[in-house]
Amino acid sequence: MKANASATPNWQGIHHLAMITPDMDETVRFYCGVLGMPLVATLCAGPMRHYFFELGTGNTIAFFEDPRAETFEKPAGLMSRTDLQFDHLSFALATEKDLTSLIQRLEDAQCDITRIVDHQIIRSVYFHDNNGIALEASYWTVPIENLGFKPDDEVLFADPNPVPSVKEMTNGQLLNIPKTTFPSIN
């Protein structure tokens, strides 16, 4: 295979790591109440909630809510043969031009890639790496300096029926937060 002559992508870091939760309300309570991460967006993709928590400017961890998902216990840093709650990794790009350039680069390398998906607050393409890991490349369509807990922002907080913890934070305080414990190692 010949070297790729397309422009090197202008990577901006991790856009979001997409995880799965069976309980979005408890996830909001943990990530906001325990870890102190700001909830910066709430979306509904059909019947599925998709919430974003900011780790740094424009870098987020996102959760899809699927009530059928099972939680799991895996000791940190140890191998496991269980199903993990990982969906995909999204790399951040700065602009639509950067995304278009990446699309060309992937097409030049004969990699399957989706069309651009418009999520309103981000635009993305999806593809896989050589190991079958699901990847996404995304850019924010809103200024990242505007991210923050702004539940009155109908663009970023688009879930028409947010979980109770979002309403509690709007009123200034979470009423409870979950505790966690290490799984036993046998």
Number of C-alpha atoms within 10 A of each C-alpha: 4 6 7 11 9 15 11 11 16 15 16 15 14 19 28 24 19 21 17 22 22 17 18 22 16 18 20 27 23 18 19 20 20 14 11 13 20 20 25 22 25 24 22 18 10 7 8 14 20 23 26 25 25 23 17 11 13 22 20 24 20 26 27 22 21 16 12 9 13 13 13 11 13 16 12 9 6 6 8 11 6 9 9 14 16 14 16 19 21 25 19 24 23 18 16 17 13 20 23 14 17 21 24 15 18 16 13 14 15 9 14 12 15 11 9 16 12 12 14 13 16 15 19 21 20 19 17 15 10 7 6 8 12 15 19 21 24 29 24 19 15 13 9 13 8 12 17 17 19 16 20 10 12 12 15 22 22 20 19 10 12 18 16 16 22 22 14 14 18 14 9 9 12 17 11 13 17 12 8 7 6 9 11 8 7 3
